[in-house]
Amino acid sequence: MKAVIIANEKSLWRLCEKSILEELVEKLRKENFEEIYVYPARYKNYLKKANIKFLRSLKYIKGKAFVIKSNVFIKSLKLEGDVFKGNDGEVIAYIGRPSKNFKEKGKVKKIDGFEIKNEDDLKKAEKELIDELGSSGLVSKYINKKISSGLASLICKTYITPLQLYITSFLISLLAFLFYIPAKYVFTALAGICIFVSLIVEETSNKISYRKRGKEKIAMNIFSDFVIVLGAAYLAWSNGGNIYAWIFGFLVAMGITFIEFIATPSPVGRDFFMFAIFIGSIFNQIFITLAILAIIINAEAIKRVLGK
């Protein structure tokens, strides 16, 4: 089936670095429509690299098509009806002869999406979009999500790049390592806070990177993990001289490396590791934290290796 987008000025509003219209075109392309058209043709100037067709007249489309308003944000799309309403009850699409009047009759179905009419709708769409991106880990989903999503919404409109954020995250991790060296509680607690801040910055960079169709900087993450584990193992060893601190540190570093390279949706991931180190630092229980993480992280790593 063909898809026809009825474009308007609101569809040129920006969702971070892309317009609403560009986002909609990408969404429809993922739905495997035979062809995607935009009417009127003057919007060609705003979609030069989209590899779609533009209409000077809707009469060029023979037969039925999926017709949709351009200033629409969609989370999911199922073509199981004739007329489609958004979450606000407004008709945003239909299947029929292309027209600018969305008054087609037929079986009404609801689409998980809505029409963007004002600044509030735009902010809502932006939040929905960014919340979908990034880690699926338990900590990220239930603890860090609001902070990282809020920062990503602000930063994606600036010239700050994901790489700059990854470097910042690494430098904060390096600062945490330095705080572990004195082996005193006040510095250990500061190290834990640095690790939590580093995690938030890293998750923010992930969201912006995914938003720009980039890739997560795994190598940078692993460098951060190593300096954190090295600092934590040194602290655990210096507090009691127990050689097992280094063994647990090695096992944690090995396990988290496997987890980084074998990405899969799981509640146990890098976010879990860093948050656990943060909690262990705040309560000054680094040795126990490393011992527990060595078991959990490597169990998850083995699970991923066997399931690949």
ABEGO torsion letter per residue (X at the ends): XBBBBBBBAAAABBBEABBAAAAAAAAAAAAGBABBBBOBAAAAAAAAAAGBBBBABAAABBEBBBBBBABBBBABBBBABABBBBAAGBBABBBEBBBABBABBEBBBBBBBBBBABAAAAAAAAAAAAAABEBABAAAAAAAAAAAAAAAAAAAABABBAAAAAAAAAAAAAAAAAAAAAGBAAAAAAAAAAAAAAAAAAAAAAAAAAAAGBBBBAAAAAAAAAAAAAAAAAAAAAAAGBAAAAAAAAAAAAAAAAAAABBBBBABBAAAAAAAAAAAAAAGBAAAAAAAAAAAAAAAAAAAAAAX
